[in-house]
Amino acid sequence: MTRLVIASVLIMAAAPAFAQTIPAQAPKAQPVASTDKSDANRIVCKTEKVIGTRLGGKKVCLTVKEWQERASVGREETDRVQRDSQLGTPSG
């Protein structure tokens, strides 16, 4: 029992020293949002709901072009599932 206590004290004493030796990470670069509404490279942030929780959602920032690509892929996937269900083919 005393060995366990001594070991835990040594680990807790070494933790702050170990934490100080880790180099700090560089801060993330923040995207610069363009004011031109037609710019495909303009950053748009949206909050997406997380299924299974009532605690809000997560913030997702993408360019206008990336949001359009996501929507296109979603539409294509929905069409495929609906088409396969009408043909009686499994959608997996």
N, C-alpha and C positions, 0 to 999 in steps of 0.2 A: 504494500500500500504506500509506503513512504517513497519507494522508487517511482511510483506513478506520479506522486505529488511533485517530486524533484524534477522529473522529466517534463511535466506540464509547466512548471515554473521556468525552466530553461527555455522551452519553446516560446513561451509568452515573452520572455526577456529578449529573445533573439528576433522576434517579429518586427519591432520598430526599426531595428538596424537593417534588416533585410528590405523592408519597405522603402528605406531611404536610398538604397543602392540602385533601385530600378529607375532608369532614366524617364523623365516625364515625356509623355507623348505630345507631339505637335498638335495644336488645335486644328479641328477640321475646317477646311475652307468652306465658307458660306457661299452658296450660289448667288450671283448677282442677277436680280430679276429685271428684265427689260420692261419698259413701259409701252412698247409697241404691241398692240393686241394681235397683230397678224404675224408676229415673229414666231417661227416654229421652235426656236431655241429658248423662248421665254419660259422661266420656271414657274410652275403652278403647284401650290401645295393644297392637298385635300386631306380630310380626316376620314379614314376608312374604318367602318365598323368591324369589330372583332366578334366573330360568331361564338356564342357560348358565354359571353360576359355582358354585364350591364355597366361596366366601368368606363364606358367611352370607347375610343378607338385609337388607332395609331396614325400619326401624321406621315403622309407620303408626298415627297416632292419630286416631280418629274417635269420634263419639258413638254410643251404642247404636243410635239410630234410623238413623244413616248406615250402620252395619254391617248392620243388618237390610235396608235398601234395597239394598245391594250384593249380599247373599245372594239377595234376591228377583229382582233383575235377572239374576244368574248362573243361577238356576234357570229363569227364563223363556227365556233364551238357549239353555240346554242343551235344554230341551223343544222349542224351535223347530228347532234343528239336527237333533234326533232325528226329529221329525215330518217335516221336509223330506227327510231321507235315506230314510225309509220310503216316501215318495211318489215318490222318484226325482228330486226337484227340487234343483238346485244351491243350496247354502246361502250363496252369496256375495252 
